[in-house]
Amino acid sequence: MKNKNYFVWILLLLTTFACSLMTPPTTQVPASAGVTEVVSQPQAAVTFTPIPTFTAAAPSPQSSETLSLNAEPFSEKGDAPPYTFTAQIPYLQGSDDIRVTNFNTLLRQIAEKEISIFRDSILTIAPLDPINAGSSFDLQYTLVGQKQDYWGIKYDISLYFDGSAHPSHYSVTINYNLDQGREIPLAELFSPDSNYLQVISDFCKAELSARDIGFDGFAVGADPLPENYTRWNISKEGLVITFDEYQVAPYAAGPQVVVIPASALQSIINPDRSLLFSGQ
């Protein structure tokens, strides 16, 4: 997954922080200062174990009868500056296959990366004395779609920087082929040389234009550019596109989700990936 949320996160932080009636002082705090409680302490960066080459007959580790998606809770609190972090980090249970292990490692790494980015910002510039109730971070996940070897998961993240006018929200999506042990790029779903981004963009713009969200002022956020379509999954209903707040509408309208049915994409779907859309 190509996580492009750094720029979105920075924009959200700066926007909400600027809206504050008070500007907290800039204070350099050591990374270990003020941490009073940590549950399920984040692990150091983990390197994936190389996945061996499997023949076409190699059995898939995925099975609805043997694998289940569970959550590992995470919490952390600090008092100088005050903050509270909570998260539900998903993982697959039911197999010790290296592909399952690597998928679980990826799911944890993504969550820990988002936590670490916000923690570093708080420990660097957040006010030591609380302005409101301190800063906070929460990560929840949704299993958007699962079919054959495909697992589509979305992280929904809510954060609040102490002193800001309101909380901010953004999402991270993971689309994984468990049998092959790798993430699936959006382009792989469609026939080579197809103008898939234009097709997706046209559908999304038509859908968003019909909503009372002030889309006209944010239409560039749905232009047919790769960076506008990094948050996607496949569900039973079709291709799910998530637009974070501010991307295609003002903050008050919240994030927007557009579901494109398989029938609207039929002419450009890669035949090798058609089973992912079957039965929609």
Buried (B, 14 or more C-beta within 10 A) or exposed (E): BEBBBEEBBEBBBEBBBEEBEEEBEEBEBEEEBBBEEEEEEBEEEBEEEEBEEEEEEEEBBBEEEEBEBEEBEBEBBBBBBBBBBBBBBBBBEBBEBBBBBBBBBBBBBBBBBBBEBBBEBBBBBBBBEBBBEBBBBBBBBBEBBBBEBBBBBBBBBBBBBBBBEEBBBBBBBBBBBBBEBBBBEBEEBBBEEBEBBEBBBBBBBEBBEEEEBEBEEBEEBBBBEEEBBBBBBBBBEBBBBBBBBBBBBEBEBBBBBBBBEBEBBEEBBBEEBEEBBEEB
